[in-house]
């Protein structure tokens, strides 16, 4: 699948265990340098393998975007939003793009098929939790049909400051 305005072919497919070293590198960059996640610490490859195995066991989607050279440029996944039975039709997703590959449409190429995977899996609603100051992430979500349905004022804390957290969602 080609990204509009790009000469690079992007292939989105189910993640494989061998993709996890690239996935953890992308995640760790986000954890250590951005507010895309409220994790403070890097993940180990072993922890990433455990997460991948859990997602596979539970049947949740885990997708990667490969560039023309095979490099993993981004990934996304989802899981239950909350564990109580009344929440069983709501899932929460994550999407991350490598720093050097941002603003090239990769997030959208990942998020749209993830939504479809969750819909087919029986989910009714997909939720995202986004730093309200992350304009690029909010724009991505709105372009993919998500609506902001609330803001948790000073709901997150990272890099020694309080962050307002936008709750975004879409009916699948």
C-alpha positions in Angstrom: 0.0 0.0 0.0 1.5 3.4 -1.0 1.3 6.4 1.2 -0.1 9.4 -0.7 2.7 11.9 -1.5 5.3 9.3 -0.8 7.4 7.2 -3.1 7.7 4.5 -0.4 5.6 1.4 -0.5 4.3 0.5 3.0 3.1 -3.0 3.8 0.9 -3.5 6.8 0.6 -7.0 8.1 0.2 -9.1 11.2 3.2 -8.8 13.5 5.6 -11.7 13.9 7.7 -12.6 16.9 10.8 -11.6 14.9 9.4 -8.1 14.5 9.5 -7.5 18.3 13.1 -6.2 18.5 12.1 -3.4 16.1 8.8 -2.9 17.9 10.5 -2.6 21.3 13.0 0.0 19.9 10.1 2.1 18.6 8.2 1.8 21.9 11.2 2.6 24.0 12.0 5.7 22.0 8.4 6.8 22.7 8.6 5.9 26.4 11.9 7.7 27.0 11.4 10.8 24.8 7.7 11.5 24.2 4.3 11.6 25.8 2.8 9.1 23.4 2.9 6.7 26.4 2.9 7.5 30.0 5.5 4.7 30.7 8.7 6.2 32.1 11.0 3.2 31.5 12.2 1.2 28.6 10.8 -2.3 28.0 13.0 -5.3 27.6 12.8 -7.6 24.6 11.6 -10.3 26.9 8.8 -8.1 28.2 7.8 -7.3 24.6 7.8 -11.0 23.7 5.5 -11.6 26.7 3.1 -8.9 25.6 3.1 -10.1 22.0 2.4 -13.7 23.1 -0.4 -12.5 25.4 -2.0 -10.6 22.5 -1.7 -13.6 20.2 -3.2 -15.9 22.9 -6.2 -13.6 23.4 -6.7 -13.1 19.6 -6.1 -9.3 19.6 -4.7 -7.7 16.6 -1.0 -6.7 16.5 0.0 -5.1 13.2 3.3 -3.7 11.9 4.1 -1.4 9.0 7.1 -2.4 6.9 8.9 -0.1 4.6 10.1 -1.1 1.1 13.3 -2.3 2.6 11.5 -4.5 5.3 12.2 -2.1 8.1 9.5 -1.9 10.8 8.3 1.7 10.7 5.4 1.4 13.2 3.1 -0.9 15.0 -0.3 -1.0 16.7 -2.3 -3.3 18.9 -5.3 -3.4 21.1 -6.8 -5.2 24.2 -9.7 -4.9 26.6 -10.5 -1.4 27.8 -11.5 -2.7 31.2 -11.8 -6.3 32.5 -15.2 -6.3 34.1 -17.9 -8.1 32.0 -19.9 -4.9 31.2 -16.8 -3.6 29.3 -16.3 -6.7 27.2 -17.3 -4.9 23.9 -14.9 -2.0 24.4 -11.2 -2.2 23.5 -8.3 0.2 23.9 -5.6 0.6 21.3 -2.0 1.8 20.9 -0.3 3.0 17.8 3.4 4.0 17.5 5.5 5.2 14.6 9.3 5.3 14.5 10.5 8.9 14.9 12.1 9.1 11.5 8.9 7.8 9.8 6.3 10.1 11.4 4.0 12.4 9.4 4.0 10.1 6.4 0.6 8.5 6.9 1.9 5.3 8.5 -0.2 5.7 11.6 -3.4 5.9 9.6 -2.3 2.9 7.5 -2.0 0.9 10.8 -5.0 2.2 12.6 -7.7 1.6 10.0 -7.1 -2.2 9.6 -6.7 -2.5 13.4 -10.2 -1.0 13.8 -11.5 -3.6 11.3 -9.8 -6.4 13.1 -11.4 -5.3 16.4 -14.8 -5.0 14.8 -14.6 -8.5 13.3 -13.4 -9.8 16.7 -16.7 -8.5 18.1 -15.8 -5.2 19.7 -18.3 -2.4 19.5 -16.1 0.5 20.6 -12.4 1.4 20.4 -10.9 3.9 22.8 -7.6 5.8 22.8 -5.9 7.8 25.5 -3.9 10.7 24.1 -1.9 13.5 25.6 -4.1 16.5 24.7 -0.9 18.4 23.6 -0.1 15.7 21.0 -1.7 17.5 18.0 -0.4 14.9 15.5 -1.9 12.0 17.4 -5.2 13.8 17.8 -5.3 14.6 14.1 -4.5 11.0 13.2 -7.4 9.8 15.4 -9.8 12.3 14.1 -8.8 11.4 10.5 -9.6 7.8 11.3 -13.1 8.6 12.6 -12.4 8.9 16.3 -14.1 11.7 18.3 -12.8 13.3 21.4 -15.4 12.5 24.1 -13.7 13.9 27.1 -10.5 15.4 28.6 -9.1 14.3 32.0 -7.5 17.5 33.3 -4.0 16.8 34.6 -4.7 13.1 34.3 -1.2 12.2 33.4 2.2 13.1 34.7 5.4 12.8 32.7 8.7 14.8 32.3 7.9 16.7 35.6 4.7 18.2 34.4 0.9 17.4 34.5 -0.7 16.5 31.2 -4.3 16.8 30.1 -5.5 13.5 28.6 -7.9 13.4 25.7 -10.2 10.3 25.6 -11.0 9.5 22.0 -13.3 6.8 20.7 -15.1 5.3 17.8 -18.0 2.9 17.3 -16.8 0.1 15.2 
